[in-house]
Amino acid sequence: MAIRFDVESLPPGDRADAIRELSRSVNGRIEVHLPRDPAHLRVVADINTVGAVEVAGIDWNVAGLRRANAPVEEDMVPHVFLVLQETGVTRFSQGGKRGVIRAGDLTVIDNAKPYDISFDHAVSAVVVRVPTHVLGLRSSLLGQVAAARIGSERPLVAAAAAFFARLARQRAAVGDAEAAMLAQPCVDLIRAVATTSLDRDDLARGPLHHTLLQRVEEYVRLHLAESDLTAARIATEHHVSVRQLYLTLSRAGITLGDWIRTQRLEECRRELASPVHRSMTIEAIAHRWGFASAPHFSRVFKATYGVSPREWRSGQAAD
């Protein structure tokens, strides 16, 4: 899927809000600093999606972006950004580190943690976005590379920069067949670039199956409320066979169906006890967390906790 956003197509009075909405749809709750005169705003973004990876070519004169030290919103999926500077200068700050990148340089930003980004005048950049759980790198490792300059003098970095720049700047959407073939190589390339400065060749070259369990656990947590959370879907999203998925889980002592059901029951139990959800029916809460049948939900809830959902809710209200 290819999307083009050009702020010049909007009335000047609507441009600032549109830019803020675009930025927040990608980054969550952030501050966007803009030039004072909306007539001088320029933002053009071409966004292409390849599997779980989003590649955007951006030209803009936004002054800066800032994510405060605030909790991640419930509906925000943590992402890692790989930023390739094409023109201009960008200054980054995250995790106590500061970095400056110029044309040809790259850097990594973790959008779930506070950061400050400022731009020296207008800039052009390629921004590659991938869910953190798909990338499969620990938070501590991401903290080591965040906001650091990754120079294109390294052959691997130069190759990645050329690949993503070409993908970002093409106007045609990537077809389904091409996306299926490119999805995993894109993730592997991001992973290799992000770890190239750590002197950890095992991470840059290593197959993603070493982190499959971690990534599957995070994926299930993020999609727990969706009723079609099946083994086939999870396997497809992680580019493995269903057999490999079950084998990985079994080695960790996990039975997929039981594990998903237990987590869903815990979420239901929490919401049934919460005053915030007092106005929701038991059936609505059950359905919200992937239980299609209210009687089935009541049976498994009582079998697990020894009381019915109604008894549990009444008991919590009385406390």
LUMSELO-365420 format. One record per residue (C-alpha): residue number from 0; residue in three letters; x, y, z. Coordinates in pm, 1 decimal, padded with zeros to 6 digits, always signed. Each point is the difference from the previous one (the first is absolute). Example, Ala and Ser with C-alpha at 12.3 -4.5 7.8 and 13.67 -1.06 7.14 Angstrom:
<atoms>
+-----+------+----------+----------+----------+
! seq ! type !       xx !       yy !       zz !
+-----+------+----------+----------+----------+
!   0 !  Ala ! +01230.0 ! -00450.0 ! +00780.0 !
!   1 !  Ser ! +00137.0 ! +00344.0 ! -00066.0 !
+-----+------+----------+----------+----------+
</atoms>
This chain:
<atoms>
+-----+------+----------+----------+----------+
! seq ! type !       xx !       yy !       zz !
+-----+------+----------+----------+----------+
!   0 !  Met ! +00000.0 ! +00000.0 ! +00000.0 !
!   1 !  Ala ! +00131.9 ! +00344.8 ! -00097.8 !
!   2 !  Ile ! -00123.8 ! +00323.7 ! +00158.2 !
!   3 !  Arg ! +00094.6 ! +00355.1 ! -00095.4 !
!   4 !  Phe ! -00050.4 ! +00294.7 ! +00236.6 !
!   5 !  Asp ! +00060.1 ! +00354.2 ! -00126.1 !
!   6 !  Val ! -00096.1 ! +00282.6 ! +00233.3 !
!   7 !  Glu ! -00020.9 ! +00246.6 ! -00287.8 !
!   8 !  Ser ! -00321.8 ! -00170.8 ! -00108.1 !
!   9 !  Leu ! -00165.4 ! +00133.1 ! +00319.1 !
!  10 !  Pro ! -00116.9 ! +00351.3 ! +00089.7 !
!  11 !  Pro ! +00271.5 ! +00186.8 ! +00198.0 !
!  12 !  Gly ! -00217.5 ! +00006.5 ! +00311.4 !
!  13 !  Asp ! -00025.2 ! -00382.0 ! +00006.6 !
!  14 !  Arg ! +00364.6 ! -00080.7 ! -00061.2 !
!  15 !  Ala ! +00136.1 ! +00016.0 ! +00353.3 !
!  16 !  Asp ! -00268.0 ! -00233.8 ! +00137.7 !
!  17 !  Ala ! +00046.8 ! -00240.6 ! -00290.8 !
!  18 !  Ile ! +00376.0 ! -00019.3 ! +00058.9 !
!  19 !  Arg ! -00046.1 ! -00057.6 ! +00371.3 !
!  20 !  Glu ! -00257.1 ! -00272.0 ! -00067.5 !
!  21 !  Leu ! +00230.1 ! -00172.0 ! -00250.4 !
!  22 !  Ser ! +00293.3 ! +00011.1 ! +00243.6 !
!  23 !  Arg ! -00204.8 ! -00130.0 ! +00291.7 !
!  24 !  Ser ! -00153.7 ! -00280.3 ! -00206.6 !
!  25 !  Val ! +00355.0 ! -00122.8 ! -00056.2 !
!  26 !  Asn ! +00167.7 ! +00091.8 ! +00330.0 !
!  27 !  Gly ! -00279.2 ! +00011.4 ! +00255.5 !
!  28 !  Arg ! -00031.2 ! +00291.5 ! +00241.6 !
!  29 !  Ile ! +00275.6 ! +00240.6 ! -00103.2 !
!  30 !  Glu ! +00053.8 ! +00373.9 ! -00022.9 !
!  31 !  Val ! +00044.7 ! +00135.7 ! -00352.4 !
!  32 !  His ! +00172.3 ! +00337.8 ! -00035.5 !
!  33 !  Leu ! -00094.0 ! +00185.8 ! -00319.7 !
!  34 !  Pro ! +00093.3 ! +00327.6 ! -00171.0 !
!  35 !  Arg ! -00226.7 ! +00285.6 ! +00104.4 !
!  36 !  Asp ! -00131.9 ! +00078.6 ! -00346.7 !
!  37 !  Pro ! -00217.4 ! -00291.2 ! -00120.2 !
!  38 !  Ala ! +00035.0 ! +00123.2 ! -00357.6 !
!  39 !  His ! +00369.2 ! -00089.8 ! +00019.1 !
!  40 !  Leu ! -00055.4 ! -00354.8 ! +00122.5 !
!  41 !  Arg ! +00126.6 ! -00272.3 ! -00229.1 !
!  42 !  Val ! -00055.3 ! -00369.0 ! +00058.7 !
!  43 !  Val ! +00000.2 ! -00263.3 ! -00272.2 !
!  44 !  Ala ! +00004.1 ! -00367.4 ! +00104.8 !
!  45 !  Asp ! -00007.3 ! -00308.9 ! -00221.8 !
!  46 !  Ile ! -00066.1 ! -00307.7 ! +00213.0 !
!  47 !  Asn ! +00033.5 ! -00359.9 ! -00118.9 !
!  48 !  Thr ! -00081.8 ! -00308.8 ! +00206.6 !
!  49 !  Val ! +00195.5 ! -00324.4 ! -00026.7 !
!  50 !  Gly ! -00138.6 ! -00256.5 ! +00242.5 !
!  51 !  Ala ! +00050.6 ! +00136.9 ! +00351.3 !
!  52 !  Val ! +00247.9 ! +00260.5 ! -00125.2 !
!  53 !  Glu ! -00103.5 ! +00350.5 ! -00104.8 !
!  54 !  Val ! +00238.6 ! +00199.6 ! -00219.5 !
!  55 !  Ala ! -00062.4 ! +00374.0 ! -00045.0 !
!  56 !  Gly ! +00175.8 ! +00266.3 ! -00200.7 !
!  57 !  Ile ! -00056.5 ! +00333.0 ! +00176.8 !
!  58 !  Asp ! +00077.3 ! +00357.6 ! -00104.6 !
!  59 !  Trp ! -00097.0 ! +00262.9 ! +00257.4 !
!  60 !  Asn ! +00087.8 ! +00315.1 ! +00190.0 !
!  61 !  Val ! -00137.8 ! -00103.6 ! +00339.4 !
!  62 !  Ala ! +00210.5 ! +00153.4 ! +00277.4 !
!  63 !  Gly ! +00003.8 ! -00296.1 ! +00237.4 !
!  64 !  Leu ! -00167.3 ! -00297.3 ! +00167.1 !
!  65 !  Arg ! -00003.0 ! -00086.4 ! +00368.7 !
!  66 !  Arg ! -00132.1 ! -00294.6 ! +00197.4 !
!  67 !  Ala ! -00026.5 ! +00077.3 ! +00369.1 !
!  68 !  Asn ! +00069.9 ! -00242.4 ! +00282.0 !
!  69 !  Ala ! -00354.6 ! -00135.7 ! +00002.8 !
!  70 !  Pro ! -00149.4 ! -00351.4 ! -00005.3 !
!  71 !  Val ! -00051.2 ! -00160.1 ! -00339.6 !
!  72 !  Glu ! -00364.5 ! +00015.3 ! -00104.1 !
!  73 !  Glu ! -00188.3 ! -00329.8 ! +00014.2 !
!  74 !  Asp ! -00075.1 ! +00008.8 ! -00372.1 !
!  75 !  Met ! +00355.2 ! +00091.2 ! -00102.0 !
!  76 !  Val ! +00219.4 ! -00280.4 ! -00130.8 !
!  77 !  Pro ! +00368.2 ! +00064.2 ! +00091.2 !
!  78 !  His ! +00208.7 ! +00050.3 ! -00312.8 !
!  79 !  Val ! +00362.3 ! +00046.3 ! -00095.1 !
!  80 !  Phe ! +00082.3 ! +00269.8 ! -00255.8 !
!  81 !  Leu ! +00300.1 ! -00021.3 ! -00228.2 !
!  82 !  Val ! +00055.6 ! +00353.2 ! -00134.9 !
!  83 !  Leu ! +00210.1 ! +00064.4 ! -00311.6 !
!  84 !  Gln ! +00090.1 ! +00366.4 ! -00052.1 !
!  85 !  Glu ! -00005.2 ! +00104.4 ! -00366.8 !
!  86 !  Thr ! +00035.4 ! +00378.2 ! +00030.0 !
!  87 !  Gly ! +00028.2 ! +00242.9 ! +00289.5 !
!  88 !  Val ! +00104.9 ! -00059.6 ! +00359.6 !
!  89 !  Thr ! -00195.2 ! -00173.5 ! +00276.2 !
!  90 !  Arg ! +00087.2 ! -00001.2 ! +00370.5 !
!  91 !  Phe ! -00115.9 ! -00284.3 ! +00222.8 !
!  92 !  Ser ! -00009.9 ! -00051.7 ! +00374.2 !
!  93 !  Gln ! -00111.9 ! -00321.5 ! +00170.8 !
!  94 !  Gly ! +00100.7 ! -00191.4 ! +00310.0 !
!  95 !  Gly ! +00253.5 ! +00263.0 ! +00105.5 !
!  96 !  Lys ! +00179.7 ! -00013.3 ! -00335.9 !
!  97 !  Arg ! +00014.2 ! +00264.2 ! -00270.9 !
!  98 !  Gly ! +00073.6 ! -00047.9 ! -00366.8 !
!  99 !  Val ! +00016.8 ! +00203.5 ! -00319.0 !
! 100 !  Ile ! -00055.2 ! -00153.8 ! -00341.6 !
! 101 !  Arg ! +00061.9 ! +00150.4 ! -00339.7 !
! 102 !  Ala ! -00052.2 ! -00116.2 ! -00356.5 !
! 103 !  Gly ! +00078.2 ! -00372.2 ! -00029.1 !
! 104 !  Asp ! -00007.1 ! -00069.2 ! +00375.7 !
! 105 !  Leu ! -00249.9 ! -00218.2 ! +00184.6 !
! 106 !  Thr ! -00120.9 ! -00021.0 ! +00356.9 !
! 107 !  Val ! -00241.7 ! -00209.8 ! +00205.6 !
! 108 !  Ile ! -00282.7 ! +00130.7 ! +00220.9 !
! 109 !  Asp ! -00220.8 ! -00200.8 ! +00238.4 !
! 110 !  Asn ! -00340.1 ! +00172.7 ! -00011.9 !
! 111 !  Ala ! -00115.2 ! -00150.2 ! +00331.8 !
! 112 !  Lys ! +00259.5 ! +00201.9 ! +00192.9 !
! 113 !  Pro ! +00038.8 ! +00377.1 ! +00039.9 !
! 114 !  Tyr ! +00190.8 ! +00178.6 ! -00274.4 !
! 115 !  Asp ! +00068.8 ! +00343.2 ! -00147.8 !
! 116 !  Ile ! +00054.2 ! +00057.6 ! -00371.3 !
! 117 !  Ser ! +00077.0 ! +00337.3 ! -00158.4 !
! 118 !  Phe ! +00056.8 ! +00087.7 ! -00364.3 !
! 119 !  Asp ! +00229.4 ! +00267.9 ! -00142.1 !
! 120 !  His ! -00232.4 ! +00155.2 ! -00257.2 !
! 121 !  Ala ! -00163.1 ! -00227.9 ! -00259.7 !
! 122 !  Val ! +00110.0 ! -00363.4 ! -00014.9 !
! 123 !  Ser ! -00057.1 ! -00307.3 ! -00211.7 !
! 124 !  Ala ! +00018.6 ! -00341.4 ! +00158.0 !
! 125 !  Val ! -00101.0 ! -00361.6 ! -00038.8 !
! 126 !  Val ! -00168.7 ! -00134.3 ! +00312.0 !
! 127 !  Val ! -00031.9 ! -00376.4 ! +00038.7 !
! 128 !  Arg ! -00239.1 ! -00114.1 ! +00272.7 !
! 129 !  Val ! -00025.0 ! -00353.4 ! +00138.7 !
! 130 !  Pro ! -00180.9 ! -00131.7 ! +00311.7 !
! 131 !  Thr ! +00249.4 ! -00061.3 ! +00278.4 !
! 132 !  His ! -00125.2 ! -00353.7 ! +00059.3 !
! 133 !  Val ! +00055.8 ! -00085.6 ! -00368.5 !
! 134 !  Leu ! +00357.3 ! +00127.2 ! +00009.1 !
! 135 !  Gly ! +00074.8 ! -00225.0 ! +00296.2 !
! 136 !  Leu ! +00266.6 ! +00214.2 ! +00171.5 !
! 137 !  Arg ! +00004.0 ! +00047.6 ! +00376.1 !
! 138 !  Ser ! -00074.0 ! +00344.1 ! +00139.4 !
! 139 !  Ser ! +00349.2 ! +00022.0 ! +00150.4 !
! 140 !  Leu ! +00157.1 ! -00051.7 ! -00342.6 !
! 141 !  Leu ! -00224.0 ! +00257.4 ! -00160.7 !
! 142 !  Gly ! +00104.8 ! +00243.5 ! +00271.4 !
! 143 !  Gln ! +00362.9 ! -00042.7 ! -00102.9 !
! 144 !  Val ! -00059.6 ! +00095.2 ! -00363.1 !
! 145 !  Ala ! -00276.9 ! +00260.7 ! +00041.2 !
! 146 !  Ala ! +00085.3 ! +00354.1 ! -00119.2 !
! 147 !  Ala ! +00349.1 ! -00106.3 ! -00108.7 !
! 148 !  Arg ! +00136.8 ! +00082.9 ! -00344.5 !
! 149 !  Ile ! +00031.3 ! -00303.5 ! -00225.3 !
! 150 !  Gly ! +00224.1 ! +00108.5 ! -00285.6 !
! 151 !  Ser ! -00049.8 ! -00108.9 ! -00359.2 !
! 152 !  Glu ! +00376.1 ! -00056.1 ! -00038.1 !
! 153 !  Arg ! -00076.9 ! -00354.6 ! +00111.7 !
! 154 !  Pro ! -00090.3 ! -00215.3 ! -00301.4 !
! 155 !  Leu ! -00296.8 ! -00160.9 ! +00175.0 !
! 156 !  Val ! -00143.0 ! +00338.2 ! +00098.6 !
! 157 !  Ala ! +00049.1 ! +00142.6 ! -00349.3 !
! 158 !  Ala ! -00176.4 ! -00300.4 ! -00155.0 !
! 159 !  Ala ! -00291.6 ! +00027.4 ! +00243.0 !
! 160 !  Ala ! -00028.3 ! +00374.4 ! -00059.9 !
! 161 !  Ala ! -00016.6 ! -00045.8 ! -00376.5 !
! 162 !  Phe ! -00255.9 ! -00279.9 ! +00029.3 !
! 163 !  Phe ! -00239.7 ! +00185.0 ! +00230.6 !
! 164 !  Ala ! +00039.4 ! +00330.6 ! -00186.3 !
! 165 !  Arg ! -00102.2 ! -00166.1 ! -00324.5 !
! 166 !  Leu ! -00293.1 ! -00173.7 ! +00168.5 !
! 167 !  Ala ! -00116.6 ! +00323.7 ! +00162.5 !
! 168 !  Arg ! +00022.3 ! +00218.7 ! -00308.2 !
! 169 !  Gln ! -00186.0 ! -00223.3 ! -00241.5 !
! 170 !  Arg ! -00354.3 ! +00121.4 ! -00044.3 !
! 171 !  Ala ! -00156.5 ! -00335.0 ! -00091.0 !
! 172 !  Ala ! -00121.0 ! -00229.1 ! +00276.9 !
! 173 !  Val ! +00191.4 ! -00320.2 ! +00067.7 !
! 174 !  Gly ! -00213.3 ! -00290.4 ! -00120.2 !
! 175 !  Asp ! -00108.4 ! -00280.5 ! +00231.0 !
! 176 !  Ala ! +00239.2 ! -00251.7 ! -00157.5 !
! 177 !  Glu ! +00295.7 ! +00238.4 ! +00024.1 !
! 178 !  Ala ! -00092.6 ! +00099.0 ! +00355.7 !
! 179 !  Ala ! -00003.0 ! -00365.4 ! +00104.0 !
! 180 !  Met ! +00350.7 ! -00044.4 ! -00139.8 !
! 181 !  Leu ! +00138.5 ! +00328.1 ! +00137.2 !
! 182 !  Ala ! -00153.6 ! -00001.0 ! +00348.3 !
! 183 !  Gln ! +00253.0 ! -00218.5 ! +00180.1 !
! 184 !  Pro ! +00307.8 ! +00137.3 ! -00181.7 !
! 185 !  Cys ! -00112.9 ! +00350.0 ! +00105.2 !
! 186 !  Val ! -00014.6 ! -00104.7 ! +00365.3 !
! 187 !  Asp ! +00336.3 ! -00177.1 ! -00023.7 !
! 188 !  Leu ! +00159.4 ! +00306.2 ! -00159.6 !
! 189 !  Ile ! -00135.1 ! +00236.4 ! +00267.2 !
! 190 !  Arg ! +00124.8 ! -00236.6 ! +00267.2 !
! 191 !  Ala ! +00345.0 ! -00019.6 ! -00158.9 !
! 192 !  Val ! +00032.0 ! +00379.7 ! -00030.5 !
! 193 !  Ala ! -00122.3 ! +00057.6 ! +00356.5 !
! 194 !  Thr ! +00258.5 ! -00239.5 ! +00142.3 !
! 195 !  Thr ! +00294.2 ! +00077.3 ! -00227.1 !
! 196 !  Ser ! +00142.0 ! +00251.8 ! +00247.7 !
! 197 !  Leu ! -00017.7 ! -00240.7 ! +00294.5 !
! 198 !  Asp ! +00273.8 ! -00235.8 ! -00120.8 !
! 199 !  Arg ! -00252.9 ! -00280.7 ! +00039.8 !
! 200 !  Asp ! +00022.4 ! -00192.7 ! -00325.2 !
! 201 !  Asp ! -00220.0 ! -00271.0 ! +00148.8 !
! 202 !  Leu ! -00287.1 ! +00246.6 ! +00022.6 !
! 203 !  Ala ! +00058.2 ! +00148.4 ! -00342.6 !
! 204 !  Arg ! +00022.9 ! -00337.0 ! -00174.2 !
! 205 !  Gly ! -00189.9 ! -00227.6 ! +00232.9 !
! 206 !  Pro ! -00328.5 ! -00149.3 ! -00109.6 !
! 207 !  Leu ! -00311.5 ! +00144.8 ! +00160.1 !
! 208 !  His ! -00110.7 ! -00338.1 ! +00130.7 !
! 209 !  His ! +00216.0 ! +00066.6 ! +00307.2 !
! 210 !  Thr ! -00248.8 ! +00267.0 ! +00104.4 !
! 211 !  Leu ! -00313.5 ! -00164.9 ! -00137.8 !
! 212 !  Leu ! -00148.3 ! -00078.7 ! +00341.9 !
! 213 !  Gln ! +00051.0 ! +00356.8 ! +00122.9 !
! 214 !  Arg ! -00154.7 ! +00144.7 ! -00315.6 !
! 215 !  Val ! -00297.5 ! -00238.2 ! +00005.1 !
! 216 !  Glu ! -00073.3 ! +00076.7 ! +00365.9 !
! 217 !  Glu ! +00000.4 ! +00373.6 ! -00072.9 !
! 218 !  Tyr ! -00212.4 ! -00045.5 ! -00311.6 !
! 219 !  Val ! -00262.0 ! -00198.1 ! +00191.7 !
! 220 !  Arg ! -00017.6 ! +00265.7 ! +00271.8 !
! 221 !  Leu ! -00051.2 ! +00271.7 ! -00259.2 !
! 222 !  His ! -00274.4 ! -00191.4 ! -00184.8 !
! 223 !  Leu ! -00159.3 ! -00182.2 ! +00291.4 !
! 224 !  Ala ! -00341.9 ! +00157.3 ! -00051.2 !
! 225 !  Glu ! -00028.8 ! -00117.0 ! -00360.8 !
! 226 !  Ser ! -00214.4 ! -00308.7 ! -00048.3 !
! 227 !  Asp ! +00199.5 ! -00125.4 ! -00301.3 !
! 228 !  Leu ! +00323.2 ! -00036.1 ! +00197.9 !
! 229 !  Thr ! +00076.0 ! -00347.7 ! -00133.0 !
! 230 !  Ala ! +00318.7 ! -00202.6 ! -00025.8 !
! 231 !  Ala ! -00011.0 ! +00036.3 ! -00378.4 !
! 232 !  Arg ! -00019.2 ! +00379.1 ! +00022.4 !
! 233 !  Ile ! +00278.6 ! +00022.8 ! +00259.6 !
! 234 !  Ala ! +00223.3 ! -00228.6 ! -00206.6 !
! 235 !  Thr ! -00063.3 ! +00198.4 ! -00317.3 !
! 236 !  Glu ! +00076.0 ! +00329.8 ! +00171.5 !
! 237 !  His ! +00335.3 ! -00138.5 ! +00116.9 !
! 238 !  His ! +00089.3 ! -00177.0 ! -00325.4 !
! 239 !  Val ! +00016.3 ! -00346.9 ! +00154.1 !
! 240 !  Ser ! -00205.2 ! -00314.3 ! -00041.6 !
! 241 !  Val ! -00272.0 ! -00091.4 ! +00247.3 !
! 242 !  Arg ! +00207.9 ! -00304.3 ! +00091.5 !
! 243 !  Gln ! +00302.5 ! +00217.1 ! +00084.1 !
! 244 !  Leu ! -00221.1 ! +00231.6 ! +00204.9 !
! 245 !  Tyr ! -00140.2 ! -00286.4 ! +00207.4 !
! 246 !  Leu ! +00346.2 ! -00150.8 ! +00043.6 !
! 247 !  Thr ! +00142.8 ! +00329.8 ! +00128.2 !
! 248 !  Leu ! -00285.9 ! +00045.7 ! +00244.7 !
! 249 !  Ser ! +00012.5 ! -00359.8 ! +00122.9 !
! 250 !  Arg ! +00368.8 ! +00036.1 ! +00081.9 !
! 251 !  Ala ! -00100.1 ! +00285.7 ! +00229.9 !
! 252 !  Gly ! -00278.2 ! -00208.0 ! +00154.8 !
! 253 !  Ile ! -00274.5 ! +00202.6 ! -00168.8 !
! 254 !  Thr ! -00317.4 ! -00135.5 ! -00156.6 !
! 255 !  Leu ! -00119.2 ! +00274.7 ! -00232.5 !
! 256 !  Gly ! -00377.0 ! -00033.3 ! +00044.9 !
! 257 !  Asp ! +00017.8 ! -00027.7 ! +00378.6 !
! 258 !  Trp ! +00247.7 ! +00287.0 ! +00020.3 !
! 259 !  Ile ! -00216.2 ! +00236.7 ! -00206.4 !
! 260 !  Arg ! -00313.3 ! -00096.0 ! +00193.7 !
! 261 !  Thr ! +00172.2 ! +00054.6 ! +00336.3 !
! 262 !  Gln ! +00117.8 ! +00347.4 ! -00098.8 !
! 263 !  Arg ! -00344.5 ! +00090.8 ! -00131.6 !
! 264 !  Leu ! -00161.5 ! -00118.3 ! +00321.8 !
! 265 !  Glu ! +00241.3 ! +00212.1 ! +00201.2 !
! 266 !  Glu ! -00090.9 ! +00308.3 ! -00201.5 !
! 267 !  Cys ! -00370.7 ! -00073.7 ! +00045.9 !
! 268 !  Arg ! +00042.7 ! -00051.6 ! +00372.6 !
! 269 !  Arg ! +00187.5 ! +00329.9 ! +00027.0 !
! 270 !  Glu ! -00266.6 ! +00193.9 ! -00189.7 !
! 271 !  Leu ! -00285.3 ! -00163.0 ! +00191.5 !
! 272 !  Ala ! +00159.7 ! +00125.7 ! +00321.2 !
! 273 !  Ser ! +00065.9 ! +00348.0 ! -00132.6 !
! 274 !  Pro ! -00240.6 ! +00288.4 ! +00071.2 !
! 275 !  Val ! +00096.1 ! +00143.5 ! -00338.4 !
! 276 !  His ! -00177.6 ! -00288.2 ! -00175.2 !
! 277 !  Arg ! -00296.6 ! -00020.8 ! +00238.7 !
! 278 !  Ser ! -00242.6 ! +00112.4 ! -00271.6 !
! 279 !  Met ! +00105.3 ! -00277.5 ! -00239.2 !
! 280 !  Thr ! -00190.5 ! -00325.2 ! +00003.8 !
! 281 !  Ile ! +00179.3 ! -00323.7 ! +00078.8 !
! 282 !  Glu ! -00073.2 ! -00120.1 ! -00350.8 !
! 283 !  Ala ! +00150.1 ! +00316.4 ! -00151.6 !
! 284 !  Ile ! +00319.5 ! -00040.9 ! +00201.7 !
! 285 !  Ala ! +00026.8 ! -00364.6 ! -00099.6 !
! 286 !  His ! -00052.8 ! +00085.9 ! -00365.3 !
! 287 !  Arg ! +00252.1 ! +00285.3 ! +00024.7 !
! 288 !  Trp ! +00267.5 ! -00253.3 ! +00095.0 !
! 289 !  Gly ! -00071.0 ! -00255.4 ! -00270.2 !
! 290 !  Phe ! -00266.3 ! -00223.6 ! +00156.9 !
! 291 !  Ala ! -00273.0 ! -00052.3 ! -00259.4 !
! 292 !  Ser ! -00242.0 ! -00181.1 ! +00232.9 !
! 293 !  Ala ! -00113.6 ! +00141.8 ! +00334.9 !
! 294 !  Pro ! -00098.3 ! -00342.4 ! +00144.6 !
! 295 !  His ! +00338.1 ! -00143.7 ! -00099.0 !
! 296 !  Phe ! +00174.0 ! +00296.4 ! +00161.6 !
! 297 !  Ser ! -00195.3 ! -00047.7 ! +00323.0 !
! 298 !  Arg ! +00087.4 ! -00371.1 ! +00011.4 !
! 299 !  Val ! +00374.5 ! +00046.0 ! -00051.1 !
! 300 !  Phe ! +00007.1 ! +00299.4 ! +00236.9 !
! 301 !  Lys ! -00161.4 ! -00200.4 ! +00281.3 !
! 302 !  Ala ! +00216.7 ! -00303.9 ! -00071.9 !
! 303 !  Thr ! +00310.5 ! +00218.7 ! +00027.1 !
! 304 !  Tyr ! -00085.9 ! +00227.6 ! +00293.4 !
! 305 !  Gly ! -00264.9 ! -00197.7 ! +00189.8 !
! 306 !  Val ! -00268.6 ! +00270.3 ! -00030.7 !
! 307 !  Ser ! -00217.8 ! +00121.1 ! -00284.9 !
! 308 !  Pro ! +00077.0 ! +00332.6 ! -00172.7 !
! 309 !  Arg ! -00306.9 ! +00153.6 ! +00164.5 !
! 310 !  Glu ! +00104.9 ! -00120.7 ! +00345.6 !
! 311 !  Trp ! +00351.0 ! +00132.4 ! -00054.2 !
! 312 !  Arg ! -00125.5 ! +00342.2 ! -00107.3 !
! 313 !  Ser ! -00245.9 ! +00020.9 ! +00292.1 !
! 314 !  Gly ! +00267.3 ! -00098.9 ! +00247.8 !
! 315 !  Gln ! +00240.3 ! +00267.0 ! -00128.4 !
! 316 !  Ala ! -00270.0 ! +00266.4 ! +00011.2 !
! 317 !  Ala ! -00072.9 ! -00086.6 ! +00363.8 !
! 318 !  Asp ! +00364.7 ! +00039.2 ! +00108.5 !
+-----+------+----------+----------+----------+
</atoms>
